[in-house]
């Protein structure tokens, strides 16, 4: 994963990262280079990723595992096919590109929602809540 949270005059590093991104497969719906040029990388946002992958074939089951793993890299599972993620703009663009590589757009469904913040004021949870607040103090 690329990290540019500290870009105080390090144009070489920014250029190297742009070149690495250009060398990878590009995605029409991703705007990584635009966000790199706009320096909007350090802003965190909370998003909800929901997916429905057809699992009637072995290829579908493999896609399901890939989508779940890609989501685990950025957030935590809150339901079987739903993840809450706290990402900055660059992480969001990379995650979106990875997810779009995993799904078959003719068979599967991927939805990404930006949560209104602070999430605790607008989201209500009933029943079992297994989420972990990673920003809270850790008690051992």
KEFI-489020 format. One record per residue: residue number from 0; residue in three letters; x, y, z of N, C-alpha, C in turn. Coordinates in steps of 0.001 Angstrom, whole numbers, m for minus. Example, Ala and Ser with C-alpha at 12.3 -4.5 7.8 and 13.67 -1.06 7.14 Angstrom:
# residues 2
  resi  resn    neast   nnorth      nup   caeast  canorth     caup    ceast   cnorth      cup
     0   ALA    13190    m5690     7800    12300    m4500     7800    13200    m3300     7800
     1   SER    12850    m2250     7080    13670    m1060     7140    12900       30     7870
# end
This chain:
# residues 140
  resi  resn    neast   nnorth      nup   caeast  canorth     caup    ceast   cnorth      cup
     0   UNK      840    m1174        0        0        0        0      884     1235        0
     1   UNK      421     2283     m673     1166     3532     m739      744     4449      395
     2   UNK     1677     5234      918     1373     6170     1988     2003     7514     1683
     3   UNK     1171     8583     1668     1677     9921     1387     1158    10890     2420
     4   UNK     1021    10521     3622      480    11429     4623     1443    12580     4905
     5   UNK     2719    12390     4701     3691    13446     4951     4325    13840     3623
     6   UNK     3786    14883     2977     4270    15279     1660     4924    16643     1692
     7   UNK     5574    16997     2778     6171    18318     2915     7392    18469     2005
     8   UNK     7121    18755      726     8190    19039     m221     8888    17821     m792
     9   UNK     8394    16630     m566     9058    15438    m1084     8472    15101    m2450
    10   UNK     8805    15924    m3442     8278    15709    m4787     8789    14416    m5397
    11   UNK     9999    13988    m5051    10527    12743    m5585     9643    11576    m5180
    12   UNK     9246    11547    m3912     8416    10451    m3421     7055    10468    m4100
    13   UNK     6455    11644    m4243     5147    11765    m4875     5233    11315    m6332
    14   UNK     6300    11703    m7036     6481    11319    m8430     6668     9816    m8545
    15   UNK     7457     9229    m7626     7670     7778    m7652     6357     7040    m7483
    16   UNK     5512     7520    m6578     4234     6860    m6337     3326     7010    m7552
    17   UNK     3317     8192    m8173     2522     8376    m9385     2960     7399   m10465
    18   UNK     4279     7231   m10623     4781     6308   m11635     4371     4877   m11333
    19   UNK     4394     4488   m10028     3976     3142    m9654     2497     2940    m9949
    20   UNK     1684     3968    m9698      250     3850    m9949      m11     3766   m11446
    21   UNK      702     4569   m12249      526     4545   m13696      893     3183   m14266
    22   UNK     1890     2523   m13662     2348     1252   m14188     1354      129   m13928
    23   UNK      470      304   m12934     m532     m717   m12658    m1695     m564   m13621
    24   UNK    m2582    m1567   m13661    m3773    m1469   m14494    m4620     m310   m14021
    25   UNK    m5047      528   m14954    m5861     1679   m14563    m7327     1309   m14610
    26   UNK    m8135     2083   m13901    m9577     1858   m13803   m10262     3169   m14132
    27   UNK   m11248     3148   m15047   m11913     4377   m15473   m12594     5105   m14328
    28   UNK   m13105     4387   m13343   m13848     5041   m12270   m12946     5500   m11122
    29   UNK   m11630     5287   m11242   m10710     5698   m10178    m9984     6967   m10582
    30   UNK    m9740     7824    m9615    m9053     9082    m9910    m7872     9272    m8966
    31   UNK    m7012     8267    m8881    m5881     8332    m7964    m4963     9509    m8264
    32   UNK    m4624     9692    m9529    m3686    10756    m9846    m4280    12117    m9566
    33   UNK    m5579    12276    m9795    m6237    13543    m9472    m6140    13816    m7988
    34   UNK    m6369    12806    m7159    m6322    13006    m5723    m4882    13264    m5267
    35   UNK    m3899    12636    m5914    m2518    12894    m5551    m2153    14337    m5869
    36   UNK    m2606    14821    m7004    m2303    16195    m7376    m3049    17188    m6501
    37   UNK    m4220    16804    m5970    m5006    17701    m5134    m4629    17652    m3670
    38   UNK    m3709    16765    m3269    m3218    16654    m1895    m4340    16417     m892
    39   UNK    m5385    15699    m1259    m6497    15433     m350    m6391    14037      227
    40   UNK    m5204    13627      559    m4971    12230      898    m5162    11928     2377
    41   UNK    m4866    12834     3283    m4892    12542     4698    m6261    12614     5347
    42   UNK    m7317    12956     4607    m8652    13114     5180    m9311    11742     5302
    43   UNK    m9700    11368     6522   m10363    10083     6732   m11854    10197     6488
    44   UNK   m12432     9101     5996   m13876     9012     5817   m14306     7603     6185
    45   UNK   m15533     7500     6627   m16087     6199     6974   m17014     5771     5844
    46   UNK   m16790     4557     5360   m17612     4049     4268   m18167     2681     4630
    47   UNK   m19234     2326     3970   m19874     1026     4134   m19777      315     2791
    48   UNK   m19204     m880     2784   m19061    m1665     1565   m19968    m2882     1694
    49   UNK   m20877    m3030      739   m21781    m4186      712   m21625    m4869     m651
    50   UNK   m21626    m6183     m648   m21457    m6890    m1909   m22326    m8136    m1940
    51   UNK   m22679    m8524    m3148   m23440    m9745    m3395   m22781   m10420    m4580
    52   UNK   m22132   m11541    m4318   m21394   m12249    m5354   m22084   m13581    m5614
    53   UNK   m22320   m13882    m6871   m22950   m15147    m7252   m21968   m16275    m6958
    54   UNK   m22400   m17252    m6154   m21489   m18317    m5721   m21916   m19696    m6227
    55   UNK   m22623   m19742    m7331   m23085   m21024    m7869   m21966   m21803    m8554
    56   UNK   m20895   m21121    m8925   m19756   m21786    m9563   m18526   m21647    m8667
    57   UNK   m17510   m22434    m8971   m16274   m22322    m8193   m15604   m20975    m8443
    58   UNK   m15739   m20426    m9640   m15181   m19098    m9926   m15882   m18032    m9081
    59   UNK   m17190   m18186    m8885   m17938   m17244    m8057   m17513   m17312    m6600
    60   UNK   m17301   m18521    m6093   m16843   m18668    m4709   m15446   m18073    m4530
    61   UNK   m14605   m18205    m5540   m13272   m17619    m5491   m13369   m16094    m5489
    62   UNK   m14262   m15536    m6310   m14468   m14083    m6322   m14959   m13595    m4965
    63   UNK   m15855   m14356    m4340   m16385   m13989    m3028   m15261   m13894    m1997
    64   UNK   m14363   m14876    m1983   m13232   m14852    m1057   m12316   m13666    m1332
    65   UNK   m12081   m13357    m2606   m11214   m12224    m2957   m11824   m10896    m2521
    66   UNK   m13139   m10740    m2723   m13812    m9500    m2313   m13743    m9356     m797
    67   UNK   m14036   m10432      m75   m13989   m10378     1393   m12586   m10040     1880
    68   UNK   m11567   m10635     1291   m10193   m10357     1709    m9810    m8910     1407
    69   UNK   m10220    m8414      255    m9922    m7016      m89   m10578    m6067      909
    70   UNK   m11789    m6378     1352   m12480    m5538     2332   m11809    m5638     3706
    71   UNK   m11364    m6841     4087   m10704    m7020     5391    m9440    m6182     5504
    72   UNK    m8806    m5895     4385    m7585    m5087     4401    m7846    m3642     4806
    73   UNK    m9114    m3203     4737    m9421    m1800     4988   m10442    m1563     6092
    74   UNK   m11088    m2603     6588   m12111    m2383     7600   m12459    m3649     8335
    75   UNK   m13629    m3627     8963   m14061    m4796     9716   m15454    m5220     9265
    76   UNK   m15657    m6535     9308   m16933    m7108     8884   m17994    m6798     9941
    77   UNK   m19140    m6276     9517   m20239    m6019    10437   m21428    m6934    10151
    78   UNK   m21491    m7480     8954   m22429    m8535     8591   m21716    m9418     7579
    79   UNK   m22370   m10499     7136   m21662   m11461     6298   m21065   m10855     5034
    80   UNK   m21747    m9944     4382   m21227    m9321     3166   m21196    m7808     3282
    81   UNK   m20971    m7301     4487   m20948    m5857     4726   m19752    m5524     5607
    82   UNK   m18988    m4518     5190   m17824    m4056     5935   m17929    m2567     6191
    83   UNK   m17484    m2141     7380   m17310     m727     7684   m15823     m441     7590
    84   UNK   m15474      599     6860   m14067      926     6650   m13823     2390     6983
    85   UNK   m12681     2660     7581   m12244     4020     7859   m10992     4239     7018
    86   UNK   m11116     4997     5918   m10035     5139     4951    m9834     6604     4586
    87   UNK    m8642     6908     4102    m8429     8225     3511    m8728     8095     2015
    88   UNK    m8643     9199     1298    m9034     9186     m113    m8168     8250     m944
    89   UNK    m6882     8223     m676    m5996     7348    m1446    m6303     5872    m1179
    90   UNK    m6490     5521       96    m6841     4141      430    m8172     3758     m212
    91   UNK    m9113     4706     m223   m10418     4451     m843   m10255     4125    m2325
    92   UNK    m9467     4909    m3028    m9276     4694    m4462    m8593     3356    m4733
    93   UNK    m7602     3013    m3939    m6919     1726    m4115    m7871      579    m3806
    94   UNK    m8638      693    m2713    m9601     m343    m2358   m10635     m517    m3462
    95   UNK   m11153      590    m3991   m12141      515    m5066   m11563     m188    m6284
    96   UNK   m10352      165    m6657    m9722     m475    m7809    m9560    m1973    m7572
    97   UNK    m9125    m2364    m6368    m8966    m3791    m6054   m10297    m4527    m6083
    98   UNK   m11341    m3905    m5532   m12657    m4548    m5522   m13209    m4711    m6933
    99   UNK   m13016    m3698    m7771   m13520    m3794    m9144   m12795    m4864    m9940
   100   UNK   m11542    m5152    m9588   m10810    m6246   m10233   m11378    m7604    m9821
   101   UNK   m11951    m7684    m8610   m12411    m8959    m8064   m13774    m9381    m8600
   102   UNK   m14655    m8434    m8830   m16035    m8805    m9153   m16240    m8987   m10649
   103   UNK   m17312    m9698   m10982   m17785    m9819   m12357   m19001    m8904   m12460
   104   UNK   m18871    m7790   m13149   m19929    m6784   m13182   m21208    m7286   m13852
   105   UNK   m21133    m8396   m14579   m22328    m8955   m15219   m23133    m9829   m14257
   106   UNK   m22496   m10314   m13185   m23162   m11217   m12249   m23239   m10692   m10825
   107   UNK   m22247    m9924   m10398   m22127    m9526    m8995   m22595    m8093    m8780
   108   UNK   m22746    m7734    m7490   m23182    m6396    m7123   m22273    m5880    m6021
   109   UNK   m21794    m4658    m6187   m20932    m4007    m5198   m21497    m2625    m4936
   110   UNK   m21725    m2308    m3657   m22234     m995    m3281   m21325     m399    m2219
   111   UNK   m21002      881    m2395   m20159     1587    m1433   m20880     2870    m1056
   112   UNK   m21091     3042      244   m21779     4218      765   m20845     4973     1694
   113   UNK   m20837     6276     1571   m20100     7090     2537   m21038     7376     3696
   114   UNK   m20581     7061     4904   m21409     7251     6091   m21325     8693     6563
   115   UNK   m22468     9202     6981   m22501    10551     7537   m21796    10502     8888
   116   UNK   m20920    11457     9097   m20103    11439    10307   m20558    12503    11295
   117   UNK   m20478    12261    12580   m19956    11043    13204   m20967     9902    13106
   118   UNK   m20468     8750    12750   m21302     7575    12502   m22163     7211    13702
   119   UNK   m21627     7382    14904   m22340     6981    16112   m23666     7732    16275
   120   UNK   m23769     8933    15723   m25001     9711    15835   m26044     9295    14817
   121   UNK   m25626     8660    13705   m26548     8390    12611   m26787     6906    12350
   122   UNK   m25980     6031    12926   m26146     4590    12723   m26717     3963    13986
   123   UNK   m27722     3123    13821   m28317     2419    14966   m28100      929    14760
   124   UNK   m27672      247    15809   m27387    m1182    15745   m28296    m1896    16732
   125   UNK   m28982    m2935    16267   m29836    m3750    17120   m29336    m5181    17071
   126   UNK   m29399    m5855    18175   m28914    m7225    18220   m27428    m7257    18524
   127   UNK   m26761    m8293    18073   m25351    m8504    18369   m24507    m7471    17628
   128   UNK   m23646    m6784    18372   m22749    m5798    17783   m21317    m6240    18059
   129   UNK   m20655    m6774    17045   m19305    m7297    17224   m18233    m6350    16706
   130   UNK   m18584    m5106    16449   m17587    m4176    15937   m16645    m3735    17040
   131   UNK   m15454    m3378    16637   m14424    m2918    17568   m14094    m1470    17221
   132   UNK   m14042     m636    18229   m13658      769    18028   m12135      843    18121
   133   UNK   m11490      954    16982   m10031      958    16946    m9444     2272    17440
   134   UNK   m10263     3310    17558    m9785     4597    18054    m9861     4691    19581
   135   UNK   m10570     3777    20216   m10715     3775    21663    m9436     3221    22310
   136   UNK    m9208     3541    23573    m8038     2994    24274    m8112     1461    24356
   137   UNK    m6979      828    24244    m6889     m622    24332    m6628    m1021    25775
   138   UNK    m7511    m1849    26329    m7366    m2318    27699    m6970    m3782    27647
   139   UNK    m5841    m4110    28247    m5340    m5494    28210    m5554    m6133    29573
# end
